[in-house]
């Protein structure tokens, strides 16, 4: 699609997005480019636990195909002929990582992506309902958004569904199905805002149209089934 056609399509989608009864947001990569902070927190947790592990960007990019922090640790450990960690070990390692992530965020390590604050404000002025559907934990969500949006950030969102609230994480549709149930809306009433192929699949399996905002780690994913693909939400705010 050439630039002129892309601009026409984006302009047309603005009205579709503005008329949705609810907007449902992913968090990591969508509201903020958090993944490098997560990667640093994982590596600091490994060092604190005395492990000689280090996840570089290539390794972490591969592991992001596995949904969930504890699941990524387990997947990496199971690459060894004799895995080192029990389920309790993984839970404790992930607890350390979560604490390090919160500390890094509190130090100002991760602002919102361009256009996010204005987009949320526009949706609120239109009276649209907003929700969160994410694989990350409630602790991570609060750590990020309390700094980025203020301590009353939760007032913006009618409901927040995290990965541990449902049986299966993305690309399963469970978080989105739970959000729909809590909102009492059908999938056609909503639009999901995502940044990854896994997120696109999860929302699509729930029947929800998806807007993709490309992020650092998932920019090359297959987004052919998305309603619209943009670099930043500022492209569709208005």
Protein Blocks (a to p, Z undefined) as FASTA:
>chain_A
ZZklmmmmmmmmmmmmmmpmbdcddfehplpcfklmmmmmmmmmmmmnopabdcdfklmm
mmmmpgcjklmmmmmmmmpmbdfbdfklmmmmmmmmmmmmmmmmmnopaccdehklmmmm
mmmmnopacddddfbdfklmmmmmmmmnojklmmmpmbdcdfklpmbdcfbfklmmmmmm
mnopafklpccddfbfklmmmmmmnopacdddddfklmmpcfklpmbdcfbfklmgZZ
